[in-house]
């Protein structure tokens, strides 16, 4: 049974296995992973997980270009299945291209409803933060992500060119 958990050093080995499935150079939506994050060493991975947890604390300023966000890992016991984040508000880039929520599910866990379930859980958390609607985006050819968003109430606003390419833009009223 999957669960949303705070990022933790405990899942380092499983996270590395998932990373190999994606490919080490793949962009992982919702992961909060920067190019210079050291995720190979135990110390670097633990520091990255701690930094992700800290982004949710609105009393602590975030770096330039970032917004406060809550990061969760989707886990089944000690197995890392993916990640999802809820950005508490939008900056110009997120309004244009990224949205409030990003998620990625490792290839071996796809097709089992993991993303649909995790998005539903993140929407519940958005309601607790008193958000009244959220923006989600996906690539125009990502039918699986579009279905995930639509199953959670997403209404397509449009498909448009953004700073990072064409995106489908969905709004979900909470």
RODO-2510 file (C-alpha; in nm, 4 decimals, decimal comma):
residues 174
     n   res          X          Y          Z
     1     x     0,0000     0,0000     0,0000
     2     x     0,1609     0,3286    -0,1017
     3     x     0,2011     0,6226     0,1320
     4     x     0,3178     0,9806     0,0974
     5     x     0,6162     1,0312     0,3248
     6     x     0,8580     1,3147     0,3899
     7     x     1,1880     1,2788     0,2036
     8     x     1,4174     1,0571     0,4070
     9     x     1,7715     0,9246     0,3877
    10     x     1,6285     0,5804     0,4704
    11     x     1,5224     0,5330     0,1060
    12     x     1,8602     0,6179    -0,0464
    13     x     1,9234     0,2745    -0,2037
    14     x     1,5715     0,2469    -0,3440
    15     x     1,5834     0,6048    -0,4742
    16     x     1,9082     0,5259    -0,6583
    17     x     1,7452     0,2175    -0,8146
    18     x     1,4543     0,4322    -0,9334
    19     x     1,6972     0,6903    -1,0706
    20     x     1,8613     0,4180    -1,2794
    21     x     1,5188     0,3272    -1,4235
    22     x     1,4631     0,6879    -1,5309
    23     x     1,8210     0,7456    -1,6408
    24     x     2,0623     0,9636    -1,4502
    25     x     2,0050     1,2672    -1,6722
    26     x     1,6231     1,2548    -1,6716
    27     x     1,4299     1,5528    -1,5355
    28     x     1,2047     1,4400    -1,2505
    29     x     0,9000     1,6617    -1,2111
    30     x     0,8213     1,7235    -0,8463
    31     x     1,1577     1,5986    -0,7188
    32     x     1,3221     1,9310    -0,6333
    33     x     1,6483     1,7880    -0,7629
    34     x     1,9066     2,0417    -0,8789
    35     x     2,1967     1,9592    -1,1091
    36     x     2,4482     2,0151    -0,8299
    37     x     2,2719     1,8013    -0,5647
    38     x     2,4939     1,5172    -0,4464
    39     x     2,2565     1,2216    -0,4325
    40     x     2,5193     0,9465    -0,4735
    41     x     2,6761     0,9723    -0,1284
    42     x     2,4800     0,8991     0,1876
    43     x     2,5742     1,2386     0,3335
    44     x     2,4785     1,4311     0,0218
    45     x     2,1510     1,2429    -0,0125
    46     x     2,0609     1,3088     0,3522
    47     x     2,1377     1,6796     0,3084
    48     x     1,9187     1,6952    -0,0043
    49     x     1,6293     1,5202     0,1752
    50     x     1,6614     1,7647     0,4661
    51     x     1,6604     2,0633     0,2278
    52     x     1,3421     1,9337     0,0618
    53     x     1,1713     1,9044     0,3998
    54     x     1,2757     2,2616     0,4884
    55     x     1,1145     2,4116     0,1755
    56     x     0,7730     2,3609     0,3346
    57     x     0,8548     2,5888     0,6290
    58     x     0,7160     2,9300     0,5349
    59     x     0,9031     3,0972     0,8205
    60     x     1,2336     3,0262     0,6430
    61     x     1,3165     3,2185     0,3226
    62     x     1,3828     3,0110     0,0085
    63     x     1,6484     3,0729    -0,2546
    64     x     1,5960     3,3087    -0,5452
    65     x     1,3643     3,1541    -0,8046
    66     x     1,2138     2,8983    -0,5651
    67     x     0,8823     2,9002    -0,3781
    68     x     0,7791     2,7291    -0,0579
    69     x     0,6704     2,3761    -0,1369
    70     x     0,5895     2,0529     0,0380
    71     x     0,7716     1,7515    -0,1022
    72     x     0,6602     1,3953    -0,0543
    73     x     0,7991     1,0684    -0,1700
    74     x     0,5595     0,7989    -0,2759
    75     x     0,6728     0,4843    -0,0993
    76     x     0,5551     0,1312    -0,0483
    77     x     0,7391     0,0207     0,2639
    78     x     1,1071     0,0683     0,1844
    79     x     1,0479     0,0993    -0,1898
    80     x     1,0604     0,4435    -0,3480
    81     x     0,7867     0,4662    -0,6141
    82     x     0,8108     0,8336    -0,7038
    83     x     0,7647     1,1874    -0,5814
    84     x     0,5128     1,4682    -0,5753
    85     x     0,5381     1,8271    -0,4613
    86     x     0,2856     2,0959    -0,3816
    87     x     0,4069     2,4498    -0,4432
    88     x     0,2334     2,6808    -0,1987
    89     x     0,2119     2,9679    -0,4466
    90     x     0,3211     3,0468    -0,8003
    91     x     0,6016     3,2618    -0,9303
    92     x     0,6077     3,3762    -1,2946
    93     x     0,7781     3,0580    -1,4188
    94     x     0,5365     2,8260    -1,2368
    95     x     0,2356     3,0241    -1,3607
    96     x     0,3684     2,9980    -1,7147
    97     x     0,4925     2,6403    -1,7247
    98     x     0,5234     2,4446    -1,3998
    99     x     0,2031     2,4789    -1,2005
   100     x     0,1351     2,4086    -0,8343
   101     x     0,1995     2,0342    -0,8429
   102     x     0,4639     1,8217    -1,0101
   103     x     0,5034     1,4458    -0,9888
   104     x     0,7057     1,1579    -1,1259
   105     x     0,6513     0,7833    -1,0892
   106     x     0,9340     0,5392    -1,1553
   107     x     0,8813     0,3363    -1,4725
   108     x     0,8370     0,0016    -1,2925
   109     x     0,5524     0,1464    -1,0814
   110     x     0,3542     0,3042    -1,3654
   111     x     0,0145     0,1825    -1,4820
   112     x    -0,1035     0,0945    -1,1292
   113     x    -0,2792     0,4205    -1,0387
   114     x     0,0054     0,5449    -0,8188
   115     x     0,0135     0,8942    -0,9740
   116     x    -0,3662     0,9314    -0,9641
   117     x    -0,3723     0,8323    -0,5962
   118     x    -0,0764     1,0575    -0,5047
   119     x    -0,2295     1,3566    -0,6832
   120     x    -0,5537     1,3048    -0,4917
   121     x    -0,3574     1,3077    -0,1652
   122     x    -0,1704     1,6246    -0,2648
   123     x    -0,4999     1,7951    -0,3502
   124     x    -0,6264     1,7105    -0,0017
   125     x    -0,3158     1,8810     0,1403
   126     x    -0,3754     2,1826    -0,0855
   127     x    -0,7206     2,2196     0,0683
   128     x    -0,5617     2,2151     0,4154
   129     x    -0,3419     2,5056     0,3027
   130     x    -0,6627     2,6932     0,2091
   131     x    -0,5824     2,6905    -0,1608
   132     x    -0,8949     2,7302    -0,3715
   133     x    -0,7583     2,6037    -0,7028
   134     x    -0,4370     2,4639    -0,8415
   135     x    -0,2647     2,4663    -1,1786
   136     x    -0,1093     2,1517    -1,3255
   137     x     0,0745     2,1204    -1,6530
   138     x     0,1994     1,8339    -1,8646
   139     x     0,3535     1,7814    -2,2038
   140     x     0,0947     1,7653    -2,4845
   141     x     0,1916     1,4070    -2,5713
   142     x     0,1870     1,2773    -2,2115
   143     x    -0,1512     1,1044    -2,2232
   144     x    -0,0947     0,9203    -1,8935
   145     x    -0,0355     1,2453    -1,7047
   146     x    -0,3318     1,4114    -1,8742
   147     x    -0,5557     1,1208    -1,7616
   148     x    -0,4153     1,1450    -1,4078
   149     x    -0,4988     1,5147    -1,3906
   150     x    -0,8431     1,4706    -1,5469
   151     x    -0,9295     1,1854    -1,3064
   152     x    -0,8662     1,4297    -1,0237
   153     x    -1,0958     1,6971    -1,1664
   154     x    -0,8567     1,8817    -1,3951
   155     x    -1,0196     2,1048    -1,6550
   156     x    -0,8083     2,1828    -1,9595
   157     x    -0,7577     2,5560    -1,9988
   158     x    -0,5471     2,5346    -2,3136
   159     x    -0,2302     2,4042    -2,4745
   160     x     0,0266     2,6782    -2,5120
   161     x     0,3896     2,7483    -2,5742
   162     x     0,5734     2,8182    -2,2465
   163     x     0,9282     2,8987    -2,1435
   164     x     1,0078     2,5254    -2,1547
   165     x     0,8023     2,4218    -2,4558
   166     x     0,4397     2,3377    -2,5252
   167     x     0,2286     2,2468    -2,2205
   168     x    -0,1267     2,1412    -2,1505
   169     x    -0,2585     2,3613    -1,8686
   170     x    -0,5216     2,2281    -1,6308
   171     x    -0,6974     2,3912    -1,3359
   172     x    -0,8509     2,1971    -1,0492
   173     x    -1,0996     2,3753    -0,8251
   174     x    -1,0698     2,2641    -0,4630
***
